[in-house]
């Protein structure tokens, strides 16, 4: 495998692993916000910001964790035949089907960018009493879609390496030094 592809795999995997591990703790932010919401509704005056903050935390949690899930192969698969196939056959199928994923992610990214630019241009806000701006969460979504595209391309390169007979484990490629 060419050195630039090995470097691409190395850096994309490391970056998405790092961001995924940070995003993983976003669940605690959401739980904290919802806990505060319950406490404030019971003992104090209800907070206007808690529901939308929890929704924004949840969106950040699963969108920014998407590339990490792809990297760990934690995404859902139709496993009727897949688990019975050889590693090389799985790599062939994955190398083909990843293009559908990449196309879908590009469509999401395009729509997300259009929506984010609209939100920026018109100062779009939610229709609630708190009325937070929407462009920040739309920007997070676009970043997450872009990270998933980069990770899908990395997975494609790993599948090509398997097809060529080079063993791939995570970000380590046997037979190549990743420094």
C-alpha positions, 0 to 999 in steps of 0.5 A: 500500500502506498505511504500516503494511504497508510498515513491517511488511515493512520491519521483519520483513525486516530482522529476519529478514535479520539473524537469518538472517545470524547463524544462517548461522554456526551451521554453524561452531559445529557443525563445531567441536563435531564436530571436537572430538568427533573429536579427543577420541575419538582422543586423549583421553577421549570427550566426553559433550556433543558429539553433542547439542551438534552436534544442537542447533546444527544445529536452531538453524541450520536453524530460525532460518535458515528465515525467511531462506530464505523471504525469499531464496526459497531454499525448494524449489518444484515448478518444472514450470510456475512458472518459465514463468509471468509474475511476476503469475501467480506472485504470485497462486499464491504469495498463495494457497499461502502460507496453507497454509504459514502454517497448517502453521507455526501447527500446528508452533508450537502443537505446539512451544509445548505441548512446550516448556511440558511440558519446562519444567513437568517439567524434561524432559531427554534420556536420555543420560549428559549429560542436558541440559534440552530446553526451551531448544532447544524455545524456539529452535524456537518462535522460529524457527517464529514468525519464519517465520510473520512472514516468510510474512505479509511475503511475502504482502503483497509478492505482493499488492503485485505483483498490484496492480502495485507493484514489490517487490524485497526490502524495497524497494517501488518508489513508497514510501519505506522509511526 
